[in-house]
Amino acid sequence: MVATTKKPILIIEDDRDISELIRIHLSDLSYDVEQSYDGNEALELALSNRYSMLILDIMLPGTDGFDICKEVRKHDMQLPILMLTAKAEEIDKIMGLEFGADDYLTKPFSIRELTARVKALLRRSDISGKKHRADEKSVITFENLKIFPHKRSITIEEEMIELTAKEFDLLYLFASNPGRAYSRDNLLDLVWGYQYEGYSHTVNSHINRLRTKIEKDPSEPKYIKTVWGLGYRFTERRELS
């Protein structure tokens, strides 16, 4: 099944053979593909153009993939980012997820697997965009905390708080289901979209950062509660009164 529209995708990969192989297969699926082989040029392209997705290698001349991901996330929380790397070390996967990547592939990978991930990420992005447009007038309020799904932003006591894409996704999931307990594996599956078994510490670090941003006292959280032996849940409104 081919894409119904010419979604622009930027491939950032300094190995020209790999980049060209990806370009050929994505072009066959009717995506509009651009290529960059240098990190500095790629960052400029990513920040000055509207892409539907980035396919981003980690090891690049100039700015590396981690820094590109981090900079892009400062300007665009929703853009799907699929990271590629020749390294299989756990720290690379963790860092990619921490900096805001949506998915991760280790070289060598099959083209079938890559195109499946691309389709899945773009499909999730489309569904998320439609849902947020449908929720355009809705605001989730818990005392002084306000969550604006259509803007993917929050305020506390009317002050705007900056969140990364995954921090917002976590908070939105929690606040949409107050009282429901989630295991770390549940959260990895629901927020990251794939099962990252063994990476529960990624969830923990995101929760800790989120707490520092929304809790008055992160050591005694009012909103994101720890469920001992399981994971986390969001407070119920009756608990705030």
trRosetta pair geometry for C-beta under 8 A, 3 or more apart (Angstrom, degrees):
i j d omega theta_ij theta_ji phi_ij phi_ji
2 29 5.3 180 -134 -161 72 54
2 30 4.5 73 175 6 115 123
3 6 7.4 118 106 -92 124 26
3 7 5.8 -104 -177 10 151 106
3 29 5.6 73 -9 146 96 87
3 30 4.6 -149 54 82 90 101
3 31 5.6 81 11 -67 153 72
3 122 7.7 -29 -113 122 118 159
4 30 7.9 85 -45 102 8 143
6 30 6.4 -100 -95 162 64 82
6 31 6.9 121 -157 -150 53 29
6 32 4.2 59 170 -36 100 112
7 31 5.4 -40 67 -130 83 86
7 32 6.6 -170 83 26 28 87
7 52 3.8 -44 -176 24 103 165
7 53 7.0 44 145 5 120 102
7 122 6.2 76 142 -141 173 139
8 31 7.5 135 -110 179 15 82
8 32 4.5 -40 -94 83 64 110
8 33 7.8 164 -154 -82 53 23
8 34 6.8 17 -170 -4 97 106
8 49 7.4 -98 130 150 149 119
8 50 7.2 95 58 101 135 64
8 51 5.0 -109 107 -128 99 63
8 52 5.5 133 57 2 58 90
9 26 6.0 -86 60 170 147 151
9 31 5.0 11 4 163 121 131
9 32 7.0 146 16 75 69 54
9 33 5.3 -22 68 -107 95 69
9 34 7.3 -177 89 28 46 69
9 51 6.3 92 -118 -170 25 108
9 52 6.1 -52 -72 62 68 92
9 53 4.8 -13 -118 67 90 96
9 54 7.5 167 -163 -91 68 22
9 55 6.5 37 170 -9 110 102
9 118 7.3 5 -118 -151 153 125
10 33 7.9 145 -95 -160 24 56
10 34 5.0 -22 -109 72 70 101
10 35 7.6 160 -161 -90 59 21
10 36 6.5 8 -177 4 103 109
10 42 7.1 139 157 -151 126 88
10 45 6.1 158 -135 123 146 124
10 46 6.2 -153 76 -87 162 80
10 49 7.5 124 -60 80 133 128
10 51 4.8 -65 -9 -108 104 156
10 53 7.6 -168 30 95 66 52
10 54 5.3 -19 68 -114 99 71
10 55 7.2 -167 94 29 50 69
11 19 5.2 141 130 -146 131 87
11 22 5.4 147 -119 96 145 132
11 23 6.1 -106 8 -68 154 86
11 26 7.8 176 -55 23 121 150
11 33 6.3 18 -12 -169 111 104
11 34 7.1 -173 24 90 73 48
11 35 4.9 -19 66 -110 103 71
11 36 7.2 172 88 28 55 63
11 55 4.8 -13 -114 65 67 113
12 36 5.0 -13 -110 69 72 102
12 39 7.3 74 -179 -105 121 55
12 42 4.1 76 -123 -144 120 148
12 46 7.6 -22 -57 -54 137 121
12 54 6.4 2 1 -171 115 100
12 55 6.8 176 27 87 68 57
12 56 4.8 11 57 -118 118 63
12 57 5.9 -137 109 22 75 80
12 60 6.8 -25 156 -93 100 147
12 65 7.0 148 108 -105 124 92
12 68 6.7 -149 139 145 168 170
13 16 8.0 155 110 -83 91 27
13 18 5.5 -108 158 95 141 108
13 19 4.1 178 77 -76 114 95
13 22 7.1 102 15 21 155 142
13 35 7.5 -59 45 -152 86 93
13 37 7.0 -34 89 -111 45 61
13 55 7.1 -23 -36 115 112 99
13 57 4.4 109 -109 -27 66 127
13 60 8.0 -116 -124 -96 23 101
13 84 6.6 2 -98 64 111 143
14 19 7.8 149 30 -38 4 128
14 37 4.8 92 -120 -170 56 77
14 38 7.0 78 -99 -75 99 41
14 57 6.5 -119 8 75 77 153
14 59 7.5 -88 30 110 125 73
14 60 5.3 153 -31 -130 119 67
14 61 5.9 115 -109 2 147 90
15 18 4.1 46 97 19 115 113
15 19 6.3 162 86 -16 59 88
15 57 7.5 144 14 -97 92 160
16 19 5.4 -54 -141 41 34 115
16 20 6.0 33 160 -20 68 107
16 37 6.4 -10 -78 -103 84 134
17 20 6.0 -56 -146 37 26 107
17 21 6.4 29 154 -21 62 107
18 21 5.7 -55 -149 34 31 113
18 22 6.4 29 155 -16 65 105
18 84 8.0 166 152 153 140 156
18 107 7.5 -38 -120 -114 149 133
19 22 5.9 -58 -152 37 29 108
19 23 6.2 31 152 -22 65 109
19 35 5.2 93 171 -144 125 124
19 37 6.8 -84 -32 -87 166 88
20 23 5.4 -51 -144 36 34 116
20 24 6.3 38 157 -24 66 101
20 35 7.8 7 -76 -100 56 159
21 24 6.0 -51 -150 29 28 111
21 25 6.8 16 157 -8 61 108
21 111 6.8 -114 153 -88 106 122
22 25 6.2 -67 -152 42 30 103
22 26 6.1 18 159 -10 69 113
22 33 7.8 175 120 -151 84 145
22 55 6.4 -156 170 112 152 162
22 111 7.5 -168 -100 -124 57 93
22 114 6.7 -89 -119 141 98 153
23 26 6.1 -64 -141 44 26 102
23 27 5.9 27 161 -21 65 112
23 33 4.7 165 -137 126 79 149
23 35 6.0 -39 -75 -62 133 121
24 27 5.9 -59 -146 37 23 111
24 28 6.5 28 153 -23 61 106
25 28 5.6 -49 -151 30 33 116
25 29 6.9 26 151 -12 61 105
25 111 5.2 -177 -74 -172 169 126
25 114 7.6 89 91 85 145 117
25 115 5.9 -105 144 -68 122 123
26 29 5.6 -58 -154 40 39 109
26 31 4.4 -49 165 54 95 128
26 33 5.0 110 93 -72 121 132
26 115 7.1 -172 -84 -107 69 92
26 118 6.8 -103 -108 166 109 173
27 30 7.6 53 -178 -75 37 16
27 31 6.5 -93 -86 62 34 72
27 33 5.4 -87 -65 12 86 126
29 115 6.5 158 -45 -149 151 120
29 119 7.9 -111 -173 -73 152 102
31 52 7.9 -125 -146 59 105 132
31 118 7.8 -62 -53 159 160 138
34 45 7.1 -154 124 179 140 143
34 51 7.8 -106 36 -103 118 118
36 41 5.2 -164 -156 104 118 104
36 42 3.9 156 109 -86 145 85
36 45 5.7 -162 -60 21 146 150
37 41 7.7 21 55 58 54 132
37 61 7.7 23 138 36 76 111
38 41 4.3 66 76 19 105 109
38 42 6.3 -177 85 -16 50 90
38 60 6.8 125 -157 172 27 107
38 61 5.4 -47 -128 79 75 101
38 62 5.1 63 177 9 85 137
39 42 5.5 -58 -140 37 29 114
39 43 6.3 31 162 -23 65 103
39 60 3.8 125 -57 113 103 128
39 61 6.2 -163 5 85 95 43
39 62 3.6 -166 57 88 93 94
39 63 3.5 -158 142 63 116 64
39 64 5.9 -41 -112 -66 156 20
39 65 7.3 -114 -113 -57 112 48
39 67 7.5 60 178 67 130 110
39 68 6.1 -130 -156 -53 91 120
40 43 6.1 -52 -151 30 27 109
40 44 6.9 25 152 -14 60 106
40 62 3.7 -105 -20 -171 90 146
40 63 5.3 124 -72 -1 54 100
41 44 5.8 -59 -156 37 34 111
41 45 6.3 32 150 -18 68 107
41 62 7.3 107 3 50 69 169
42 45 5.6 -55 -148 37 33 111
42 46 6.1 32 156 -21 67 108
42 56 7.8 132 161 -123 142 89
42 60 7.1 -62 20 -172 143 160
42 62 8.0 152 24 84 95 131
42 63 7.3 -138 59 69 98 110
42 68 6.1 -15 107 -121 113 145
43 46 5.7 -53 -143 36 30 111
43 47 6.3 18 161 -10 64 111
43 63 5.2 11 -29 64 135 157
43 67 7.7 -33 -88 115 136 93
43 68 5.1 -133 -86 -117 91 88
43 71 5.9 29 -149 76 115 148
43 72 7.7 -133 -136 -55 73 88
44 47 6.2 -66 -146 42 26 102
44 48 5.9 -1 165 0 65 121
45 48 6.3 -76 -137 47 22 95
45 49 5.7 -18 179 15 66 121
46 49 7.1 -68 -121 49 15 87
46 51 6.8 -54 -130 11 65 132
46 54 6.1 20 -118 -93 121 134
46 68 6.6 97 23 -172 158 103
46 71 7.9 107 90 95 127 104
46 72 5.2 -57 146 -95 132 116
47 71 7.0 -53 -69 137 122 111
47 72 6.9 -135 -74 -102 77 68
47 75 6.0 87 -131 37 87 165
51 54 6.2 87 101 -62 146 73
51 79 6.6 64 78 -148 88 123
52 79 7.9 171 175 -142 19 80
52 80 7.3 2 148 36 62 107
52 122 6.2 34 151 -122 117 107
52 125 7.2 143 -176 101 83 155
53 79 7.0 163 -108 -180 34 79
53 80 4.5 -25 -116 76 90 104
53 81 7.4 173 -164 -82 67 33
53 82 6.9 21 176 1 112 101
53 118 6.7 120 129 -148 166 85
53 121 6.3 102 -121 108 130 124
53 122 6.0 -69 -49 -77 135 94
53 125 7.5 -148 -75 -13 95 160
54 68 7.9 -160 171 137 153 119
54 72 6.9 -61 -10 -135 158 173
54 79 6.5 49 -5 146 101 117
54 80 7.3 -177 30 97 64 57
54 81 4.8 -5 64 -116 105 77
54 82 7.2 -173 94 32 57 64
55 82 5.1 -16 -114 70 68 104
55 84 6.6 35 171 -19 85 117
55 114 7.9 47 -134 -168 135 113
55 118 7.4 -29 -76 -94 117 109
56 65 4.8 135 153 -145 101 108
56 68 6.1 -162 -150 92 132 131
56 69 6.3 145 116 -67 163 95
56 81 5.8 -10 8 -167 130 97
56 82 6.9 152 22 79 76 48
56 83 5.2 -37 77 -107 94 62
56 84 6.7 175 86 19 38 80
56 101 7.4 -133 59 -110 124 111
57 60 5.7 126 90 -63 103 96
57 65 5.5 -141 103 -66 41 134
57 83 7.7 113 -115 -165 14 63
57 84 4.7 -39 -97 75 62 102
57 85 6.8 129 -159 -85 63 50
58 64 6.2 16 173 175 59 101
58 65 3.8 -101 -114 41 38 133
58 66 6.4 37 -144 -35 90 80
58 83 6.3 51 -58 -176 91 108
58 84 7.0 -143 -9 86 77 50
58 85 4.2 11 12 -95 126 105
58 87 7.2 -62 65 26 145 110
58 92 6.4 -39 -88 -158 174 114
58 96 7.1 -83 -84 -81 118 109
59 64 6.6 -24 -114 -137 31 103
59 65 7.2 -30 -11 -3 26 111
59 85 6.8 99 -6 -137 91 80
59 86 6.6 -39 20 21 133 105
59 87 7.7 111 -32 -15 119 107
60 63 6.7 -4 88 86 122 51
60 64 5.4 157 41 -123 88 47
60 65 5.9 118 -7 -44 115 77
60 68 7.7 29 34 -20 151 134
63 67 5.0 -114 -171 85 95 125
63 68 5.6 115 128 -59 116 86
63 71 7.9 -23 -177 3 146 141
64 67 5.4 91 59 14 71 100
64 68 7.1 -130 105 -6 36 93
65 68 5.4 -53 -143 36 36 114
65 69 6.2 38 158 -21 68 104
65 83 6.1 118 156 -139 136 101
65 84 7.9 -146 -113 55 163 63
65 85 7.5 -139 49 -78 154 95
65 96 7.7 -7 122 -108 116 95
66 69 5.8 -56 -152 35 28 112
66 70 6.4 28 152 -19 64 108
66 95 5.8 -28 -114 147 127 118
66 96 7.2 -106 -99 -89 81 57
66 99 5.4 178 -158 -45 74 166
67 70 5.5 -52 -144 37 34 114
67 71 6.2 31 158 -17 67 106
68 71 6.0 -59 -147 39 28 106
68 72 6.1 27 157 -19 65 109
69 72 5.9 -57 -145 37 27 110
69 73 6.3 27 157 -21 63 109
69 81 5.8 122 -124 165 98 161
69 83 6.9 -16 -73 -82 141 118
69 96 7.1 135 -30 -146 175 63
69 99 4.4 83 104 128 123 121
69 100 5.6 174 163 62 101 93
69 101 5.7 -42 -139 -60 146 84
70 73 5.9 -59 -152 34 27 111
70 74 7.1 34 150 -27 60 99
70 99 4.8 -74 -68 -155 81 109
70 100 7.0 137 -96 18 43 116
71 74 5.8 -47 -160 20 37 115
71 75 7.3 10 153 1 63 106
72 75 6.3 -77 -162 47 37 97
72 76 5.9 -41 170 48 78 100
72 79 6.4 -85 161 66 119 138
72 81 6.9 131 89 -77 145 137
72 100 7.7 -156 80 91 91 136
73 76 7.0 -84 -115 69 27 56
73 77 6.5 58 -159 -105 70 52
73 99 6.9 -174 -3 163 145 68
73 100 4.0 111 -87 32 145 173
73 164 5.7 9 168 -142 132 90
73 165 6.1 -106 -140 -12 104 103
76 79 4.3 41 128 -11 129 115
77 100 7.9 -110 -141 -152 57 133
77 152 5.4 -165 80 130 141 142
77 163 7.5 50 -124 94 142 77
77 164 6.9 162 -130 -178 97 38
77 165 4.2 160 -175 -84 77 81
77 168 6.3 39 174 18 144 144
78 125 6.8 114 164 -141 95 96
78 128 7.0 -171 -149 111 113 134
78 129 7.4 97 174 -77 146 89
78 152 6.5 -168 -56 -31 107 168
78 165 6.5 160 -76 -122 35 117
80 102 5.1 -57 -149 23 71 156
80 103 7.9 7 -173 11 97 101
80 121 4.1 125 -165 160 145 116
80 122 6.4 -117 24 -74 160 52
80 124 7.4 117 -92 71 127 102
80 125 5.0 -91 -38 -58 117 132
81 100 6.7 62 40 116 141 83
81 101 4.8 -103 103 -127 108 62
81 102 5.4 132 53 7 62 89
81 103 7.9 178 96 34 51 64
82 101 7.2 89 -124 -168 16 102
82 102 6.6 -49 -72 65 57 92
82 103 4.9 -15 -116 71 80 99
82 104 7.4 -172 -162 -73 61 24
82 105 6.7 21 172 0 103 106
82 114 7.8 117 150 -152 150 80
82 117 5.8 113 -125 131 138 122
82 118 6.7 -72 -20 -86 158 68
82 121 6.2 -132 -58 -22 107 164
83 96 4.3 -138 54 -149 165 133
83 101 4.3 -34 -19 -132 119 152
83 103 7.3 -175 25 92 71 48
83 104 5.0 -12 64 -112 99 71
83 105 7.3 176 89 29 52 64
84 105 5.4 -18 -106 72 72 94
84 106 7.9 146 -157 -104 56 20
84 107 6.3 59 180 -44 97 98
84 109 7.5 -112 -130 8 100 136
85 92 5.3 -142 109 163 171 142
85 96 7.5 -131 -22 -59 130 137
85 104 7.7 -16 13 -165 105 93
85 105 8.0 159 25 88 63 52
85 106 6.0 -33 71 -118 81 64
85 107 6.6 -135 101 7 31 93
86 106 7.6 83 -149 -167 14 71
86 107 4.7 -35 -102 57 58 124
87 92 4.8 129 94 -30 120 161
87 106 7.3 -94 86 -136 37 101
88 92 7.6 -178 155 44 3 130
88 106 5.1 66 -100 -160 76 149
89 92 5.1 96 71 -2 85 101
89 93 7.8 -160 99 -1 50 84
90 93 5.9 -60 -158 38 42 109
90 94 6.1 38 150 -19 74 109
91 94 5.6 -56 -146 40 34 112
91 95 6.0 33 157 -20 69 107
92 95 5.9 -54 -143 38 28 108
92 96 6.3 32 156 -21 63 106
93 96 5.8 -54 -150 33 30 113
93 97 6.5 24 155 -13 64 107
93 104 5.3 109 -133 150 83 165
93 106 7.8 -46 -73 -61 105 109
93 196 7.7 169 157 -146 125 122
93 199 7.1 -100 121 -98 118 139
94 97 6.0 -62 -153 40 30 107
94 98 6.0 30 152 -22 67 110
94 199 6.6 -172 -94 -142 83 110
94 201 7.5 -10 -129 86 128 104
94 202 5.9 -151 -137 -82 80 103
95 98 5.4 -53 -141 37 33 114
95 99 6.2 25 162 -14 67 108
96 99 6.2 -63 -148 39 25 103
96 101 4.2 -23 165 22 88 145
96 104 5.1 114 99 -98 149 120
97 100 7.9 106 180 -23 29 9
97 101 5.9 -76 -84 58 37 92
97 104 6.9 -60 -55 -38 87 133
97 166 7.6 63 175 -64 77 164
97 192 6.8 -16 -137 -117 117 132
97 196 7.3 33 -85 -103 155 171
97 199 7.1 83 27 167 166 144
97 202 5.2 -5 109 -148 140 141
98 202 6.8 -129 -67 -137 78 90
98 205 6.7 -23 -113 102 108 141
98 206 7.9 -153 -121 -67 66 87
100 164 5.4 -131 -87 -175 109 117
100 165 5.2 95 -150 29 104 111
100 166 6.3 -156 -118 -8 62 102
101 104 6.0 81 122 -69 138 87
102 121 5.6 110 109 -131 139 118
102 124 8.0 175 -177 79 139 140
102 165 7.8 -55 -75 114 90 146
102 192 7.1 161 -165 -157 52 64
102 193 6.7 22 176 22 92 135
103 117 5.4 -173 128 -168 156 119
103 120 7.9 89 -60 85 158 114
103 121 6.0 -115 2 -74 131 124
103 192 7.6 128 -84 172 62 88
103 193 6.8 -61 -73 74 102 121
103 194 6.2 80 -119 0 98 134
105 109 4.6 5 172 -75 120 160
105 113 6.9 141 -126 122 127 114
105 114 6.2 11 -92 -96 174 83
105 117 6.5 -145 -55 8 121 168
106 109 6.7 134 75 -61 42 102
109 113 5.4 -112 176 75 100 126
109 114 5.6 105 119 -53 126 99
110 113 4.4 94 63 3 90 102
110 114 7.0 -158 94 -5 49 84
111 114 5.5 -53 -146 38 37 112
111 115 6.1 32 158 -16 70 105
112 115 6.2 -56 -144 39 27 105
112 116 6.3 30 154 -21 62 108
113 116 5.7 -57 -149 35 30 113
113 117 6.5 29 154 -18 65 105
114 117 5.8 -56 -151 35 31 109
114 118 6.4 33 152 -21 66 105
115 118 5.4 -48 -145 35 36 115
115 119 6.3 37 156 -18 66 104
116 119 5.9 -54 -149 37 30 109
116 120 6.3 28 154 -19 64 109
117 120 5.7 -57 -146 38 30 111
117 121 6.2 28 158 -18 66 107
118 121 6.1 -59 -147 37 26 106
118 122 6.3 19 159 -12 64 111
119 122 6.0 -62 -146 42 27 106
119 123 6.1 29 156 -22 65 110
120 123 5.7 -55 -145 36 28 112
120 124 6.4 28 156 -18 64 105
120 193 7.0 143 144 163 115 129
121 124 5.8 -53 -148 37 31 110
121 125 6.3 33 152 -22 64 107
121 193 7.4 111 -97 115 68 168
122 125 5.4 -51 -146 35 34 115
122 126 6.4 36 154 -21 65 102
123 126 5.8 -52 -150 34 31 111
123 127 6.4 28 153 -16 65 106
124 127 5.8 -56 -146 39 32 109
124 128 6.1 33 155 -20 67 108
124 193 5.9 -44 -84 -112 165 139
125 128 5.7 -54 -144 37 28 112
125 129 6.3 30 156 -21 63 107
126 129 5.8 -55 -148 35 28 111
126 130 6.4 25 156 -16 64 107
127 130 5.9 -57 -149 38 30 109
127 131 6.2 29 154 -19 65 108
128 131 5.8 -57 -147 37 29 111
128 132 6.2 24 158 -15 66 108
129 132 6.0 -58 -146 38 28 106
129 133 6.4 27 155 -18 64 106
130 133 5.8 -55 -148 37 31 110
130 134 6.3 32 152 -20 64 106
131 134 5.6 -55 -150 36 32 112
131 135 6.2 17 154 -7 66 111
131 149 7.7 -78 127 160 88 130
132 135 5.6 -61 -142 47 34 104
132 136 7.2 76 148 -73 59 64
132 149 5.2 -151 -129 144 80 90
132 150 4.9 139 168 -111 86 50
132 152 7.0 -22 -133 -51 149 89
133 136 5.6 -2 -165 -50 40 108
133 150 6.6 89 -97 -127 30 103
135 138 4.4 -63 -169 37 83 121
135 149 4.3 -12 111 83 138 137
135 150 5.7 -164 92 -54 79 87
136 150 4.1 73 -119 -89 55 155
137 150 7.8 46 -24 -17 28 143
138 149 6.1 7 82 27 102 121
138 150 7.6 126 48 -22 74 101
139 146 5.7 -9 177 -167 114 101
139 147 6.9 153 -167 72 61 50
139 148 5.7 -21 -115 -96 87 68
139 149 7.9 -160 -104 5 38 80
140 146 7.2 148 79 -159 52 48
140 147 4.1 -12 60 56 104 108
140 149 7.1 75 -8 -38 106 98
140 172 7.8 143 22 -132 151 65
140 175 4.9 107 142 142 149 126
140 176 7.0 -89 -95 -77 152 62
141 145 7.1 151 -156 87 47 59
141 146 5.2 -9 -104 -105 79 76
141 147 7.7 -156 -68 22 37 71
142 145 4.7 -7 66 63 88 109
142 175 6.7 -126 -20 -134 127 108
142 178 7.8 148 -90 -92 129 134
142 223 6.6 111 108 -115 149 106
142 235 7.2 118 -164 74 143 106
142 237 6.7 -137 -123 -99 85 79
142 240 6.5 176 -174 -56 90 162
143 240 5.5 -142 -41 179 117 142
144 156 5.5 60 127 -165 101 64
144 157 4.6 1 -175 -63 130 67
145 154 6.7 -11 -167 -174 82 116
145 155 7.7 166 -149 86 40 50
145 156 5.5 -11 -97 -103 66 81
145 175 8.0 -137 125 -108 125 137
145 214 6.2 47 -113 -163 128 111
145 223 6.6 45 -16 -90 166 143
146 154 6.4 161 85 -157 54 65
146 155 4.9 -1 56 54 104 90
146 156 7.8 -174 22 -78 70 36
147 154 5.0 -21 -103 -103 63 96
147 171 6.6 -170 -109 132 134 112
147 172 6.3 163 177 -99 141 72
147 175 5.5 128 3 87 157 165
148 151 4.2 9 116 39 121 109
148 152 7.4 -58 93 5 78 14
148 153 5.1 -4 56 63 112 80
148 154 6.9 -175 16 -85 77 40
148 155 7.8 43 -14 -4 110 92
149 152 7.0 17 -169 -75 34 51
149 172 6.3 100 -108 -134 90 125
152 165 7.8 -8 178 -123 138 64
152 168 5.3 55 -172 167 89 160
153 160 6.4 -27 179 -145 120 99
153 163 7.7 166 -130 28 45 102
153 168 7.8 -41 -81 -116 25 132
154 160 7.6 127 84 -150 46 54
154 161 5.2 -31 86 55 96 104
154 163 6.4 51 20 -14 113 129
154 168 7.3 -174 -19 -118 108 89
154 171 6.8 -46 -53 124 149 155
154 214 7.3 -23 126 -98 150 115
155 158 5.5 2 163 -138 133 19
155 159 5.9 148 -160 65 84 31
155 160 5.5 -45 -98 -87 84 45
155 161 6.6 153 -117 2 28 85
156 159 5.8 -31 67 59 68 89
156 161 5.6 42 3 -34 102 129
156 214 6.2 174 -69 -136 137 66
161 213 5.4 122 180 172 126 105
161 214 6.6 118 135 -82 171 74
162 213 7.8 -113 68 -142 54 136
163 167 4.0 -138 -169 95 100 118
163 168 4.4 129 107 -57 132 83
163 171 6.8 -74 -137 8 163 138
163 210 7.3 36 -130 -115 112 84
163 213 6.6 141 -88 127 84 164
164 167 4.5 94 49 6 76 106
164 168 7.1 -146 88 -5 38 85
164 209 7.9 19 13 117 117 142
165 168 6.1 -60 -155 36 27 107
165 169 6.3 26 152 -19 65 109
166 169 5.4 -49 -142 37 37 114
166 170 6.2 41 156 -21 66 102
166 191 6.1 84 -151 159 85 121
166 192 7.4 12 -122 -80 119 77
166 206 5.7 -79 123 -130 115 141
167 170 5.9 -53 -150 35 29 112
167 171 6.4 24 155 -14 64 109
167 206 6.0 -159 -87 -167 69 94
167 209 6.4 -86 -97 100 125 109
167 210 4.9 171 -149 -87 97 97
167 213 7.2 47 180 33 144 151
168 171 5.8 -59 -146 41 32 108
168 172 5.9 31 157 -20 69 109
169 172 5.8 -55 -141 38 27 110
169 173 6.3 29 157 -20 63 106
169 191 4.8 128 123 -146 122 96
170 173 5.9 -58 -151 35 27 110
170 174 6.3 23 155 -15 64 109
170 187 6.7 32 -121 -160 96 118
170 191 5.6 9 -75 -109 71 151
170 206 5.9 150 -33 138 158 124
170 207 7.1 -139 170 -83 153 67
170 210 6.1 -104 88 -67 132 159
171 174 5.8 -57 -148 39 31 110
171 175 5.9 19 161 -11 69 113
171 210 6.1 -175 -62 -155 102 132
171 214 7.2 130 -115 -36 133 158
172 175 6.1 -58 -136 44 26 103
172 176 6.0 27 161 -21 62 112
173 176 6.0 -62 -146 36 23 109
173 177 6.7 -21 166 20 60 111
173 182 7.7 33 133 -48 122 161
173 187 7.5 150 94 -127 153 81
173 190 6.1 110 -132 128 151 130
173 191 6.3 -98 -16 -77 151 97
174 177 6.7 -96 -156 56 23 80
174 178 7.5 58 158 -90 66 52
174 182 7.7 -105 -93 9 79 132
174 223 7.7 88 129 154 137 96
174 224 6.3 -25 -163 -104 165 91
174 232 7.3 -45 -106 125 123 111
174 233 7.3 143 -144 -175 96 34
174 234 3.6 129 168 -53 96 122
175 178 6.7 9 -150 -64 38 86
175 234 5.6 -162 -77 -159 42 164
177 180 4.1 -34 148 26 111 134
177 234 6.9 118 82 34 61 120
178 233 7.9 81 -169 166 42 91
178 234 4.8 -88 -116 98 60 105
178 235 6.4 -27 -153 94 104 38
178 236 4.8 125 146 -102 113 55
178 237 6.6 55 136 -25 168 73
179 233 6.2 0 -173 173 17 127
179 234 7.1 -47 -15 74 33 71
179 235 7.7 15 -66 170 59 20
179 236 4.3 35 -65 -69 105 108
180 233 6.0 -176 85 -135 33 101
180 234 7.5 14 45 33 70 88
181 227 4.5 31 -136 -35 122 170
181 230 5.5 26 162 119 128 145
181 231 6.3 132 175 61 84 93
181 232 7.2 169 -149 91 65 24
181 233 4.3 -55 -92 -65 60 116
182 186 4.3 -135 -165 89 87 132
182 187 5.1 97 139 -55 130 90
182 190 7.4 -79 -146 23 138 142
182 230 7.9 144 91 143 23 102
182 231 5.0 -86 99 103 55 143
182 232 5.9 -19 59 65 89 73
182 233 6.8 144 10 -85 72 61
183 186 4.5 108 52 -1 74 102
183 187 7.2 -143 94 -3 43 84
183 230 5.5 -95 -91 -180 76 73
183 231 4.3 177 -126 -34 27 134
184 187 5.7 -54 -150 37 35 110
184 188 6.4 39 151 -21 66 103
184 200 3.7 56 134 -140 150 103
184 203 4.5 179 -147 53 92 154
184 204 7.2 -17 -116 -45 130 80
184 231 5.1 -172 -38 -113 60 110
185 188 5.6 -49 -145 34 35 113
185 189 6.3 32 156 -17 65 107
185 195 7.1 18 -167 -146 92 92
185 197 6.8 19 -122 -107 110 69
185 200 6.9 -47 -56 -87 64 102
186 189 6.0 -66 -154 39 27 108
186 190 6.0 10 159 -8 68 116
186 231 6.8 -120 37 0 111 173
187 190 6.0 -59 -133 45 29 102
187 191 5.5 1 176 4 69 119
187 203 5.0 99 90 -126 132 132
187 231 6.7 171 -15 -172 118 141
187 232 7.3 30 -54 43 143 111
188 191 6.8 -63 -122 49 15 91
188 192 5.3 -24 -170 25 58 123
188 194 7.9 -53 151 88 88 50
188 195 6.5 77 113 -142 112 44
188 196 4.8 -122 -174 44 130 92
188 197 7.8 160 100 -68 155 36
188 199 6.4 123 -118 76 141 97
188 200 7.1 -91 -41 -95 129 56
188 202 7.1 84 -102 72 104 117
188 203 6.0 -89 -59 -55 84 117
189 192 7.2 -40 -89 54 9 85
189 193 7.6 16 -177 -156 40 4
189 194 7.3 -85 -125 124 55 13
189 195 5.2 4 -93 -89 93 73
190 193 8.0 1 163 -71 13 39
192 196 6.0 -8 88 -9 157 121
196 199 4.0 -36 137 38 113 131
196 202 6.8 -8 106 34 146 146
199 202 4.6 11 157 1 99 120
199 203 7.7 113 121 -12 73 83
200 203 5.4 -44 -165 31 54 114
200 204 6.5 57 140 -22 73 101
201 204 5.0 -46 -146 35 44 119
201 205 6.3 45 155 -21 70 99
202 205 6.1 -54 -149 34 29 106
202 206 6.6 27 152 -15 62 107
203 206 5.8 -61 -151 39 32 109
203 207 6.2 32 154 -20 68 107
203 231 7.7 -35 137 -148 147 107
204 207 5.7 -56 -147 37 29 111
204 208 6.3 30 155 -21 65 106
205 208 5.6 -50 -146 35 33 113
205 209 6.5 30 156 -15 64 104
206 209 5.9 -56 -148 39 31 107
206 210 6.1 33 153 -21 65 109
207 210 5.6 -56 -145 38 30 113
207 211 6.3 34 155 -22 64 105
207 224 6.2 -168 -158 150 96 148
207 232 6.1 -164 -121 -65 143 159
208 211 5.8 -53 -150 33 29 113
208 212 6.8 29 153 -20 62 102
208 218 7.4 66 -159 -178 62 134
209 212 5.8 -52 -153 31 35 111
209 213 6.7 27 152 -15 64 109
210 213 5.8 -65 -155 38 34 109
210 214 6.2 -10 165 12 72 113
210 224 6.6 70 106 -19 117 160
211 214 6.7 -76 -132 51 26 82
211 215 4.7 -9 -170 8 72 129
211 218 4.2 103 137 -136 109 98
211 221 5.4 -71 -135 -96 117 122
211 224 5.8 -111 -84 54 93 126
212 215 7.1 -35 -82 45 15 93
212 218 5.2 -12 -82 -71 56 147
214 223 5.9 -45 123 38 122 151
214 224 7.6 88 75 -9 124 109
215 218 4.6 124 78 -86 129 55
215 220 7.8 173 173 79 127 51
215 221 4.8 -73 -111 -121 148 74
215 222 6.1 157 -132 23 89 82
215 223 6.3 -139 -84 25 87 99
215 224 7.3 -93 -57 31 121 93
216 222 6.9 34 23 -4 97 126
217 220 4.5 9 105 47 120 93
217 221 7.5 -140 90 -72 66 35
217 222 7.9 86 47 -26 81 94
218 221 6.2 10 -152 -74 41 86
221 224 5.2 -59 169 64 147 68
221 225 6.2 -169 93 -85 113 46
221 226 7.6 109 40 -16 130 82
222 235 6.4 -36 153 -30 58 157
222 240 7.2 73 173 -108 109 89
223 234 6.3 -20 171 -149 75 79
223 235 5.3 -104 -136 9 36 113
224 232 5.8 -4 -178 -172 93 125
224 233 7.8 163 -155 83 53 31
224 234 6.2 -34 -100 -102 58 63
224 235 7.7 -88 -54 -19 20 85
225 232 6.6 148 80 -158 48 68
225 233 5.3 -21 64 66 101 80
225 234 7.3 143 16 -121 87 11
225 235 6.0 108 -25 -69 113 75
226 231 7.9 -129 -151 139 59 26
226 232 6.0 -45 -108 -102 43 73
227 230 4.3 -32 110 61 112 112
227 231 5.6 11 54 62 105 49
227 232 6.1 -177 10 -94 90 14
227 233 5.4 65 -41 -8 119 103
235 239 4.8 -120 -171 72 102 133
235 240 6.3 100 134 -52 133 93
236 239 5.0 99 62 -4 75 104
236 240 7.9 -146 99 -8 45 86
237 240 5.7 -56 -160 28 44 113
237 241 7.1 45 149 -28 70 100
238 241 6.0 -49 -155 21 41 113
